[in-house]
Amino acid sequence: MRPHTLTVPKPLLPIAGKPIVQRLVEDIAKVCDQKLNKIAFIIGRSFGKEVEEHLRNIASAQGAEGLIYYQDEALGTAHAVNCAKDCLEGNVIVAFADTLFRADFKIDSSKDGVIWVHSVEDPSAFGVVKLDGENHITDFIEKPDVFISDLAIIGIYFFRDGEQLREEIKYILDNDIKEKGEYQLTNVLENMKKKGCKFIPGKVIEWWDCGNKNATVYTNQRVLANLNGELVKEEPKTNESSVIIDPCYIGEGVVLKNSTIGPYVSIGSNTVVDNSVISNSIIQSNTVIRNANLTNSMVGNHAVYDGKANELSIGDFSQQSE
């Protein structure tokens, strides 16, 4: 995701006007059958106090307490979850903050566990699950070298018993049980299954990744397409001879002059677009775009671009002209 993550942590990059992690929290809240009371964010210390306050506000908007934990060394998914071990009690949801989804199910909190999955063409890059005839998960396999299943684990999990999850994570850490050099959550899931936990799949309708520029622009497109009446956008501060083709997100204080915007464009607050055509792109805040014809593009905050590029990816505070 560089250069966009040089100045903004990936979970805070905007999708249709909201940070990825905020949309993820809101979507999880919609599928829960009970209220969220604590939300723990596991981050790097370099994120800074302003980001930490932003994350706490995301939790507060859901009526939950926001808690910050640090992972000082990237040692795998189970190690990351262990950083917030104090929160592993009762019903627990674990989610990786660079993924979004669309689903039409509600979590049944009487089940031992629910693992969100989605069918993929190339499962070798993911952890996958196998199912039996009763729709219970029988196996968890991390990045299989040969075909096992096409049901990829998308990185969202429900556990009825957070204390058991904590103990099983402690076991693999204490015994240095690694998979491909890291402490993997799939190993924890396998141990819990062997002890009688019955996991079922939560099959999502769509799964959107935010791992690189192209994927993030596509995710923005799909979120805009699916928000329908839920999308809240501002009228441009100035709209001179410009056309907006929905769906788009337009932030507060945006100035449009002699431009065509959309479809599938998100523009952050106080950005100026002049004499340009922009489609299927994310333009962040306090930026100036002139004389451009952009698609499949990402432009950061406080950037200035004057030119005719068809596809662009520039980070915060960049200044380019052609």
N, C-alpha and C positions, 0 to 999 in steps of 0.2 A: 504493500500500500504506500510505500514511499513515492513521492515526497510528502504525501498528505499526513503521514503519521510522524513526521519529524517534529511537528509542533502541537499536534492534537492526538491523544491516545485513540486508537482505532475504535473502541466502544463508544466514543463521543462524536465520531463523525456523523453528520446529519443524513437522515433518510426521510424525504418528504417533510422536512422542517423539524424533525426531532432526532436526538441522538439515537444511535442503534440500540444502546443499552436501555434507554427509556422505552422505546417501542417494544423491546423484548420483555421488560417487566410488565408493561401494560397488557401484552398478549398473554403472558402466563397468568396474570390475575383473572383474565376472562375465562380461562379454562379450569380454574380452581373451583372446587365445590365448598370452599371456606375462605375466610379473610386471611390475607397475608399479615403477619404481625412483626416479623423481622426480615430485613433484606441485608445480607452480608455481601460486600463487594471485595473481591480479592484482587489487589492491584500491585503495581510496582511503586516503590517509595518516590520515584522520580515524577509521578503524576502530579504531585503538588497539592497544596491545601485548597486552592480554588476548585480543582477537579473533585477533590474529596467532598467539598461542600455541595457541589453540583449533584454528586451521587446521593448524598444524604437527602437532598431535596426531591430527587426522583422517588426515593422510598417514602418520604413524607407525603407525597401526593397520593400514594396508595394507602395512607393511614398506617404505615409501618415505620418501625425504627430502622434507620440506616446505620450500618456498622461497617467500619473499614478495617481490612486485614491486609497484610503485606506478604507477598511471595518474593523473597530475596534472590532465589535461584530457581530457574525453570527445570524442575525435576519430574515433570509429568502431571497428568490430570489428577491422580489420586493425591499426590503431594500438594497440589494447589488447593484441593478441597480440604485437606487436613489443616491448612492455614487458618480456616474458620471453624475448627473443631468444636469450639465453645457453642456454636450455633446448631450443631448436629444433635438435635433432640426432637422427639415427636415427629410429626409429618414434615418432611424436608423436600424441597425441589432444588436440584443442582442444574445450572444452565451456563453454557459457554457464551460469552458476550459478543461474539462476532457472527451470530446466526439469527435469522428471523424465520417465522413460519406462519402458515395459515392452516387452521384446524377447525373442525366442527364437533369436537367431543368435549366432554367434561371429565376431569379426573375423578375416578371413584376411589376415595381415600380409604375405603375398606380393603382394597387390594394391597398385597405386600409391596408391589412396585410397578411402575409404568415407565417404559423406555420409549421415548419418541424416536420413530424410524421413518425412513423414506426410501423408496426404490430408486436405485441409481444404476447408470450404465456401466461404470467402472468401480466396483466395490473395493479394489485393491488399495485404494487410498484412505479407506475408512475402517473403523470398527464395525462389524456386522453381527447380526443375530440370525439364529435358526429357530424355527417354530415347530411344535408338534401339532397333532390333529386337534388339540383342544385350545389352540392359540396361546399356549404358554411358550415362553422362550426357553429353549433347551441348551443353547450354546452362545457364548460371546467370543468372537474371534477378532483380534486386532490386526488390521491391514493384511488380510490373507494373501498369500502368494499364489494360491490356486482358488478357483471359484468354490465358494461355500454357500453364499447367499447374496442376493442383491439388496437386502434390507439394511441400509446403512444407519448407524446410530448418529443422530444429528447433533447430539450434545445437550439434551435436556432429559432429566430423569426425575421421577417421583419415588420417594422412599417413605413407607408408612412408619418405619422404626429408625429414626435418625441415630439413636444410640448404637444400634447394631452396625449401621454404616460406619460410625466412628471407630468402633472396635475392630472391624475388618480392615479398615484403612491402617489403623495402628499396627495390625498384625503384619501386613505386607511391608510396611516401613521398618518395623523392628527386625524382620527377618530378611530384609534387603531383597525382596522378590521383585524383580524388574522384568519388563517386556521391552525388547529393543532399546535397552539402556535407560528406561524411565519407569516410574511407578505409575501403572495404568489403572484407571477406574474399571476397565473391563476385567482385570484380575480380581478386583474386589467384588464385582457383580458375580463372577463365577464362584467364588468362595461362599457368598451368601446363598446362591442357588443350591449349592451342594448341601447346605445346612437347612434346606427346606423352604426357602423363600420362593414364591411363585411370581415371576415377572411376566407381564403382558405387554404387547406393543401398543403404543399410541401412534397410529398411522396418520401423518399429516397430509393435507391436500397439496400443499406446496412448501418447499424448503428453499430459503434464499441465503446464500453465502455472501459474506462481505470480506473475502480474503484478498482480493486484488481490485484494481480499478474497474475492469470490465464487469466483474461480478457485482461490485457495489452499484454501478450505474444500472445494471439489470435489476438489482434488488429495488432500487429507487423506482424504476419503471413499474415493477409488479406491485409494490406497496401503493403507489399512486392509483394504479388501475383497480385495486381492491378496496380502497378506502370509501369510495362512493360518497355518500352524504356525510361521512365522518370527517372529511378533510376541511380544516379551518384555514382559510388563507385571507390575507389582507388585500384590499384594493391598492394598486400601485399609488405611491405618493404623486407621481407624475406619469401620465400616459399620453404621450404625443404621437399620434398616427401609428399606434402599435396594436398588434393583435395577439391575444392569448388563446391558444388552442388547448383546451382541457384534455386530460387531467394535468394540472400543474399545482405546485405550491409556490406562492408568492409571499415573501416575508414583509415585515413592516418597513415602511420608508423606501421601498424599491422605486427607482426611476427608470421608466422605459421610454425611449425615443426612437421613432421610425424603425421598429423592430418587430419580428415575429417570434413568439415564445411558445414552445410546445409542439407536439404533445410530450408528456413525461419529462417535465423540467422542474427542478426545485431551485429556487433562488432565495438566498439568505437576505437578512435585513440590510437596508441601506446600500444595496448594490445598485450600480448604474449600468444599464445596457443601452448602447447607442448604435443605431444603424447596423443591426446584427440580426441573424437568424439562428436560433438555438433550439435544438430538439434533443430529447433523450439524454439529458445531462444534469449534473449537479454543480451549481455555482454557489459558493458560500458567501459570507457577509462582508460588507464594506469593500467590495471589489468593483472594478470598472472594466467593462468589455466594450470595445469599439470595433466596428468594421469587420466583424467576424461572422463566419458561417460554421457553427459548431454542432457536432453530434457525437454521442458516445464519449463525452468529455467530463472531466472533473477539474474545477478551478477552486483554489483555496481562498482563505480570508485575506483581505487587504492586498489583493493582487491587482495588477494592471496589465491588460492584454489588448493590443491594437494590431490586428492582422487578419489573415484569411485562412488560417489553419482549419481543416475539416475535423480533426480529432486532436484533443488537447488534454494534457495532464500536468498541471503545475500547482505547486504548493503555496502556502501562505507567504505573503510579502514578496512574491515574485513580480518582476516587471519585464514584460517582453513586448516587442513590436516587430512587425515585418514591413 
